[in-house]
Amino acid sequence: MAKPNYSFEKRQRELAKAKKKAEKEAEKAARKRAGQPEAPEGDEPPADADSGAAD
């Protein structure tokens, strides 16, 4: 029976992880260029939270 090549499997996992990370970075950059917010809208405070507090 053949011995498993763990270093090959590890390298494949690392390559898959790097590819996924690169895809996420590209998607994030595309969203930034398009002017869309990075986070969902519920996470950010309203822009006019301080207006009206000063008289």
PDB file of N, CA, C and O in Angstrom, chain B, residues numbered from 101:
ATOM      1  N   MET B 101       0.853  -1.184   0.000  1.00  0.00           N
ATOM      2  CA  MET B 101       0.000   0.000   0.000  1.00  0.00           C
ATOM      3  C   MET B 101       0.898   1.247   0.000  1.00  0.00           C
ATOM      4  O   MET B 101       1.930   1.288   0.670  1.00  0.00           O
ATOM      5  N   ALA B 102       0.482   2.245  -0.757  1.00  0.00           N
ATOM      6  CA  ALA B 102       1.269   3.478  -0.883  1.00  0.00           C
ATOM      7  C   ALA B 102       1.104   4.351   0.358  1.00  0.00           C
ATOM      8  O   ALA B 102       0.047   4.380   0.987  1.00  0.00           O
ATOM      9  N   LYS B 103       2.160   5.045   0.681  1.00  0.00           N
ATOM     10  CA  LYS B 103       2.171   5.950   1.826  1.00  0.00           C
ATOM     11  C   LYS B 103       1.559   7.296   1.409  1.00  0.00           C
ATOM     12  O   LYS B 103       1.897   7.813   0.343  1.00  0.00           O
ATOM     13  N   PRO B 104       0.667   7.874   2.225  1.00  0.00           N
ATOM     14  CA  PRO B 104       0.073   9.174   1.865  1.00  0.00           C
ATOM     15  C   PRO B 104       1.122  10.281   1.832  1.00  0.00           C
ATOM     16  O   PRO B 104       2.023  10.325   2.669  1.00  0.00           O
ATOM     17  N   ASN B 105       0.992  11.163   0.865  1.00  0.00           N
ATOM     18  CA  ASN B 105       1.920  12.276   0.718  1.00  0.00           C
ATOM     19  C   ASN B 105       1.299  13.499   1.396  1.00  0.00           C
ATOM     20  O   ASN B 105       0.621  14.304   0.758  1.00  0.00           O
ATOM     21  N   TYR B 106       1.544  13.617   2.691  1.00  0.00           N
ATOM     22  CA  TYR B 106       0.937  14.688   3.463  1.00  0.00           C
ATOM     23  C   TYR B 106       1.422  16.071   3.038  1.00  0.00           C
ATOM     24  O   TYR B 106       0.656  17.033   3.088  1.00  0.00           O
ATOM     25  N   SER B 107       2.661  16.182   2.628  1.00  0.00           N
ATOM     26  CA  SER B 107       3.174  17.494   2.217  1.00  0.00           C
ATOM     27  C   SER B 107       2.463  17.985   0.956  1.00  0.00           C
ATOM     28  O   SER B 107       2.207  19.181   0.817  1.00  0.00           O
ATOM     29  N   PHE B 108       2.141  17.066   0.032  1.00  0.00           N
ATOM     30  CA  PHE B 108       1.393  17.444  -1.165  1.00  0.00           C
ATOM     31  C   PHE B 108      -0.008  17.924  -0.781  1.00  0.00           C
ATOM     32  O   PHE B 108      -0.481  18.944  -1.281  1.00  0.00           O
ATOM     33  N   GLU B 109      -0.664  17.180   0.112  1.00  0.00           N
ATOM     34  CA  GLU B 109      -2.009  17.565   0.538  1.00  0.00           C
ATOM     35  C   GLU B 109      -1.996  18.922   1.235  1.00  0.00           C
ATOM     36  O   GLU B 109      -2.883  19.747   1.018  1.00  0.00           O
ATOM     37  N   LYS B 110      -0.987  19.145   2.072  1.00  0.00           N
ATOM     38  CA  LYS B 110      -0.883  20.424   2.765  1.00  0.00           C
ATOM     39  C   LYS B 110      -0.684  21.560   1.769  1.00  0.00           C
ATOM     40  O   LYS B 110      -1.301  22.617   1.894  1.00  0.00           O
ATOM     41  N   ARG B 111       0.181  21.337   0.778  1.00  0.00           N
ATOM     42  CA  ARG B 111       0.438  22.361  -0.242  1.00  0.00           C
ATOM     43  C   ARG B 111      -0.836  22.676  -1.018  1.00  0.00           C
ATOM     44  O   ARG B 111      -1.095  23.835  -1.341  1.00  0.00           O
ATOM     45  N   GLN B 112      -1.627  21.655  -1.318  1.00  0.00           N
ATOM     46  CA  GLN B 112      -2.878  21.876  -2.040  1.00  0.00           C
ATOM     47  C   GLN B 112      -3.852  22.694  -1.197  1.00  0.00           C
ATOM     48  O   GLN B 112      -4.540  23.571  -1.721  1.00  0.00           O
ATOM     49  N   ARG B 113      -3.916  22.410   0.118  1.00  0.00           N
ATOM     50  CA  ARG B 113      -4.782  23.198   1.003  1.00  0.00           C
ATOM     51  C   ARG B 113      -4.318  24.642   1.059  1.00  0.00           C
ATOM     52  O   ARG B 113      -5.135  25.562   1.023  1.00  0.00           O
ATOM     53  N   GLU B 114      -2.998  24.845   1.148  1.00  0.00           N
ATOM     54  CA  GLU B 114      -2.463  26.206   1.191  1.00  0.00           C
ATOM     55  C   GLU B 114      -2.761  26.966  -0.092  1.00  0.00           C
ATOM     56  O   GLU B 114      -3.106  28.147  -0.051  1.00  0.00           O
ATOM     57  N   LEU B 115      -2.630  26.290  -1.237  1.00  0.00           N
ATOM     58  CA  LEU B 115      -2.929  26.940  -2.514  1.00  0.00           C
ATOM     59  C   LEU B 115      -4.411  27.301  -2.612  1.00  0.00           C
ATOM     60  O   LEU B 115      -4.760  28.377  -3.098  1.00  0.00           O
ATOM     61  N   ALA B 116      -5.277  26.402  -2.150  1.00  0.00           N
ATOM     62  CA  ALA B 116      -6.714  26.680  -2.181  1.00  0.00           C
ATOM     63  C   ALA B 116      -7.051  27.862  -1.283  1.00  0.00           C
ATOM     64  O   ALA B 116      -7.876  28.705  -1.636  1.00  0.00           O
ATOM     65  N   LYS B 117      -6.405  27.919  -0.116  1.00  0.00           N
ATOM     66  CA  LYS B 117      -6.645  29.022   0.814  1.00  0.00           C
ATOM     67  C   LYS B 117      -6.170  30.347   0.216  1.00  0.00           C
ATOM     68  O   LYS B 117      -6.854  31.363   0.332  1.00  0.00           O
ATOM     69  N   ALA B 118      -5.008  30.335  -0.418  1.00  0.00           N
ATOM     70  CA  ALA B 118      -4.469  31.550  -1.029  1.00  0.00           C
ATOM     71  C   ALA B 118      -5.354  32.016  -2.185  1.00  0.00           C
ATOM     72  O   ALA B 118      -5.566  33.215  -2.367  1.00  0.00           O
ATOM     73  N   LYS B 119      -5.864  31.070  -2.957  1.00  0.00           N
ATOM     74  CA  LYS B 119      -6.742  31.409  -4.079  1.00  0.00           C
ATOM     75  C   LYS B 119      -8.038  32.044  -3.568  1.00  0.00           C
ATOM     76  O   LYS B 119      -8.509  33.039  -4.117  1.00  0.00           O
ATOM     77  N   LYS B 120      -8.602  31.461  -2.520  1.00  0.00           N
ATOM     78  CA  LYS B 120      -9.834  31.992  -1.956  1.00  0.00           C
ATOM     79  C   LYS B 120      -9.611  33.394  -1.394  1.00  0.00           C
ATOM     80  O   LYS B 120     -10.456  34.275  -1.555  1.00  0.00           O
ATOM     81  N   LYS B 121      -8.476  33.594  -0.736  1.00  0.00           N
ATOM     82  CA  LYS B 121      -8.150  34.911  -0.178  1.00  0.00           C
ATOM     83  C   LYS B 121      -8.004  35.944  -1.286  1.00  0.00           C
ATOM     84  O   LYS B 121      -8.485  37.070  -1.157  1.00  0.00           O
ATOM     85  N   ALA B 122      -7.338  35.562  -2.381  1.00  0.00           N
ATOM     86  CA  ALA B 122      -7.153  36.474  -3.504  1.00  0.00           C
ATOM     87  C   ALA B 122      -8.500  36.838  -4.137  1.00  0.00           C
ATOM     88  O   ALA B 122      -8.716  37.984  -4.531  1.00  0.00           O
ATOM     89  N   GLU B 123      -9.398  35.860  -4.232  1.00  0.00           N
ATOM     90  CA  GLU B 123     -10.721  36.124  -4.790  1.00  0.00           C
ATOM     91  C   GLU B 123     -11.501  37.093  -3.904  1.00  0.00           C
ATOM     92  O   GLU B 123     -12.177  37.992  -4.405  1.00  0.00           O
ATOM     93  N   LYS B 124     -11.407  36.907  -2.586  1.00  0.00           N
ATOM     94  CA  LYS B 124     -12.104  37.809  -1.670  1.00  0.00           C
ATOM     95  C   LYS B 124     -11.540  39.219  -1.755  1.00  0.00           C
ATOM     96  O   LYS B 124     -12.300  40.186  -1.728  1.00  0.00           O
ATOM     97  N   GLU B 125     -10.220  39.353  -1.856  1.00  0.00           N
ATOM     98  CA  GLU B 125      -9.597  40.672  -1.987  1.00  0.00           C
ATOM     99  C   GLU B 125     -10.032  41.342  -3.286  1.00  0.00           C
ATOM    100  O   GLU B 125     -10.296  42.544  -3.302  1.00  0.00           O
ATOM    101  N   ALA B 126     -10.110  40.576  -4.380  1.00  0.00           N
ATOM    102  CA  ALA B 126     -10.539  41.132  -5.660  1.00  0.00           C
ATOM    103  C   ALA B 126     -11.990  41.591  -5.588  1.00  0.00           C
ATOM    104  O   ALA B 126     -12.344  42.639  -6.127  1.00  0.00           O
ATOM    105  N   GLU B 127     -12.827  40.801  -4.919  1.00  0.00           N
ATOM    106  CA  GLU B 127     -14.232  41.168  -4.776  1.00  0.00           C
ATOM    107  C   GLU B 127     -14.371  42.431  -3.923  1.00  0.00           C
ATOM    108  O   GLU B 127     -15.187  43.304  -4.219  1.00  0.00           O
ATOM    109  N   LYS B 128     -13.570  42.515  -2.871  1.00  0.00           N
ATOM    110  CA  LYS B 128     -13.598  43.692  -2.001  1.00  0.00           C
ATOM    111  C   LYS B 128     -13.159  44.933  -2.769  1.00  0.00           C
ATOM    112  O   LYS B 128     -13.760  45.998  -2.623  1.00  0.00           O
ATOM    113  N   ALA B 129     -12.116  44.804  -3.586  1.00  0.00           N
ATOM    114  CA  ALA B 129     -11.638  45.932  -4.388  1.00  0.00           C
ATOM    115  C   ALA B 129     -12.687  46.344  -5.418  1.00  0.00           C
ATOM    116  O   ALA B 129     -12.865  47.533  -5.682  1.00  0.00           O
ATOM    117  N   ALA B 130     -13.374  45.374  -5.995  1.00  0.00           N
ATOM    118  CA  ALA B 130     -14.407  45.686  -6.980  1.00  0.00           C
ATOM    119  C   ALA B 130     -15.559  46.436  -6.327  1.00  0.00           C
ATOM    120  O   ALA B 130     -16.098  47.378  -6.907  1.00  0.00           O
ATOM    121  N   ARG B 131     -15.940  46.019  -5.114  1.00  0.00           N
ATOM    122  CA  ARG B 131     -17.010  46.726  -4.399  1.00  0.00           C
ATOM    123  C   ARG B 131     -16.586  48.154  -4.073  1.00  0.00           C
ATOM    124  O   ARG B 131     -17.384  49.087  -4.159  1.00  0.00           O
ATOM    125  N   LYS B 132     -15.325  48.307  -3.699  1.00  0.00           N
ATOM    126  CA  LYS B 132     -14.830  49.642  -3.346  1.00  0.00           C
ATOM    127  C   LYS B 132     -14.844  50.552  -4.570  1.00  0.00           C
ATOM    128  O   LYS B 132     -15.218  51.721  -4.475  1.00  0.00           O
ATOM    129  N   ARG B 133     -14.435  50.013  -5.726  1.00  0.00           N
ATOM    130  CA  ARG B 133     -14.452  50.805  -6.963  1.00  0.00           C
ATOM    131  C   ARG B 133     -15.872  51.167  -7.355  1.00  0.00           C
ATOM    132  O   ARG B 133     -16.106  52.244  -7.903  1.00  0.00           O
ATOM    133  N   ALA B 134     -16.823  50.284  -7.084  1.00  0.00           N
ATOM    134  CA  ALA B 134     -18.209  50.527  -7.460  1.00  0.00           C
ATOM    135  C   ALA B 134     -18.896  51.483  -6.491  1.00  0.00           C
ATOM    136  O   ALA B 134     -19.993  51.963  -6.774  1.00  0.00           O
ATOM    137  N   GLY B 135     -18.271  51.761  -5.367  1.00  0.00           N
ATOM    138  CA  GLY B 135     -18.847  52.694  -4.408  1.00  0.00           C
ATOM    139  C   GLY B 135     -19.822  52.062  -3.451  1.00  0.00           C
ATOM    140  O   GLY B 135     -20.519  52.775  -2.728  1.00  0.00           O
ATOM    141  N   GLN B 136     -19.895  50.772  -3.421  1.00  0.00           N
ATOM    142  CA  GLN B 136     -20.789  50.093  -2.496  1.00  0.00           C
ATOM    143  C   GLN B 136     -20.125  49.976  -1.136  1.00  0.00           C
ATOM    144  O   GLN B 136     -18.899  49.901  -1.058  1.00  0.00           O
ATOM    145  N   PRO B 137     -20.900  49.959  -0.067  1.00  0.00           N
ATOM    146  CA  PRO B 137     -20.310  49.808   1.267  1.00  0.00           C
ATOM    147  C   PRO B 137     -19.704  48.417   1.433  1.00  0.00           C
ATOM    148  O   PRO B 137     -20.186  47.448   0.848  1.00  0.00           O
ATOM    149  N   GLU B 138     -18.648  48.329   2.231  1.00  0.00           N
ATOM    150  CA  GLU B 138     -17.993  47.047   2.454  1.00  0.00           C
ATOM    151  C   GLU B 138     -18.806  46.168   3.392  1.00  0.00           C
ATOM    152  O   GLU B 138     -18.913  44.961   3.178  1.00  0.00           O
ATOM    153  N   ALA B 139     -19.379  46.771   4.431  1.00  0.00           N
ATOM    154  CA  ALA B 139     -20.141  46.017   5.415  1.00  0.00           C
ATOM    155  C   ALA B 139     -21.634  46.175   5.117  1.00  0.00           C
ATOM    156  O   ALA B 139     -22.029  47.124   4.440  1.00  0.00           O
ATOM    157  N   PRO B 140     -22.459  45.263   5.612  1.00  0.00           N
ATOM    158  CA  PRO B 140     -23.906  45.435   5.472  1.00  0.00           C
ATOM    159  C   PRO B 140     -24.352  46.734   6.133  1.00  0.00           C
ATOM    160  O   PRO B 140     -23.706  47.208   7.068  1.00  0.00           O
ATOM    161  N   GLU B 141     -25.444  47.307   5.657  1.00  0.00           N
ATOM    162  CA  GLU B 141     -25.863  48.632   6.097  1.00  0.00           C
ATOM    163  C   GLU B 141     -26.237  48.702   7.568  1.00  0.00           C
ATOM    164  O   GLU B 141     -26.162  49.786   8.146  1.00  0.00           O
ATOM    165  N   GLY B 142     -26.628  47.625   8.197  1.00  0.00           N
ATOM    166  CA  GLY B 142     -27.041  47.647   9.590  1.00  0.00           C
ATOM    167  C   GLY B 142     -25.900  47.859  10.558  1.00  0.00           C
ATOM    168  O   GLY B 142     -26.155  48.147  11.728  1.00  0.00           O
ATOM    169  N   ASP B 143     -24.653  47.733  10.132  1.00  0.00           N
ATOM    170  CA  ASP B 143     -23.513  47.821  11.031  1.00  0.00           C
ATOM    171  C   ASP B 143     -23.029  49.244  11.275  1.00  0.00           C
ATOM    172  O   ASP B 143     -22.363  49.489  12.281  1.00  0.00           O
ATOM    173  N   GLU B 144     -23.337  50.178  10.402  1.00  0.00           N
ATOM    174  CA  GLU B 144     -22.816  51.530  10.519  1.00  0.00           C
ATOM    175  C   GLU B 144     -23.846  52.445  11.185  1.00  0.00           C
ATOM    176  O   GLU B 144     -25.044  52.303  10.939  1.00  0.00           O
ATOM    177  N   PRO B 145     -23.392  53.384  12.030  1.00  0.00           N
ATOM    178  CA  PRO B 145     -24.332  54.343  12.625  1.00  0.00           C
ATOM    179  C   PRO B 145     -24.833  55.306  11.557  1.00  0.00           C
ATOM    180  O   PRO B 145     -24.162  55.509  10.545  1.00  0.00           O
ATOM    181  N   PRO B 146     -25.991  55.896  11.767  1.00  0.00           N
ATOM    182  CA  PRO B 146     -26.500  56.851  10.783  1.00  0.00           C
ATOM    183  C   PRO B 146     -25.569  58.051  10.636  1.00  0.00           C
ATOM    184  O   PRO B 146     -24.906  58.445  11.595  1.00  0.00           O
ATOM    185  N   ALA B 147     -25.518  58.624   9.452  1.00  0.00           N
ATOM    186  CA  ALA B 147     -24.605  59.716   9.159  1.00  0.00           C
ATOM    187  C   ALA B 147     -24.995  60.993   9.902  1.00  0.00           C
ATOM    188  O   ALA B 147     -24.126  61.804  10.221  1.00  0.00           O
ATOM    189  N   ASP B 148     -26.291  61.187  10.186  1.00  0.00           N
ATOM    190  CA  ASP B 148     -26.737  62.408  10.831  1.00  0.00           C
ATOM    191  C   ASP B 148     -26.974  62.206  12.337  1.00  0.00           C
ATOM    192  O   ASP B 148     -27.850  62.864  12.897  1.00  0.00           O
ATOM    193  N   ALA B 149     -26.245  61.342  12.992  1.00  0.00           N
ATOM    194  CA  ALA B 149     -26.453  61.050  14.410  1.00  0.00           C
ATOM    195  C   ALA B 149     -26.108  62.264  15.280  1.00  0.00           C
ATOM    196  O   ALA B 149     -26.755  62.487  16.303  1.00  0.00           O
ATOM    197  N   ASP B 150     -25.101  63.047  14.889  1.00  0.00           N
ATOM    198  CA  ASP B 150     -24.698  64.201  15.688  1.00  0.00           C
ATOM    199  C   ASP B 150     -25.429  65.487  15.312  1.00  0.00           C
ATOM    200  O   ASP B 150     -25.450  66.428  16.105  1.00  0.00           O
ATOM    201  N   SER B 151     -26.017  65.550  14.145  1.00  0.00           N
ATOM    202  CA  SER B 151     -26.706  66.770  13.747  1.00  0.00           C
ATOM    203  C   SER B 151     -27.981  66.919  14.575  1.00  0.00           C
ATOM    204  O   SER B 151     -28.715  65.953  14.784  1.00  0.00           O
ATOM    205  N   GLY B 152     -28.230  68.133  15.037  1.00  0.00           N
ATOM    206  CA  GLY B 152     -29.393  68.399  15.879  1.00  0.00           C
ATOM    207  C   GLY B 152     -29.022  68.416  17.348  1.00  0.00           C
ATOM    208  O   GLY B 152     -29.793  68.941  18.151  1.00  0.00           O
ATOM    209  N   ALA B 153     -27.893  67.874  17.738  1.00  0.00           N
ATOM    210  CA  ALA B 153     -27.469  67.871  19.121  1.00  0.00           C
ATOM    211  C   ALA B 153     -26.934  69.250  19.509  1.00  0.00           C
ATOM    212  O   ALA B 153     -27.084  69.672  20.656  1.00  0.00           O
ATOM    213  N   ALA B 154     -26.314  69.950  18.565  1.00  0.00           N
ATOM    214  CA  ALA B 154     -25.761  71.284  18.850  1.00  0.00           C
ATOM    215  C   ALA B 154     -26.821  72.333  18.509  1.00  0.00           C
ATOM    216  O   ALA B 154     -27.464  72.255  17.461  1.00  0.00           O
ATOM    217  N   ASP B 155     -27.001  73.322  19.406  1.00  0.00           N
ATOM    218  CA  ASP B 155     -27.975  74.386  19.154  1.00  0.00           C
ATOM    219  C   ASP B 155     -27.334  75.625  18.604  1.00  0.00           C
ATOM    220  O   ASP B 155     -28.022  76.611  18.340  1.00  0.00           O
TER     221      ASP B 155
END
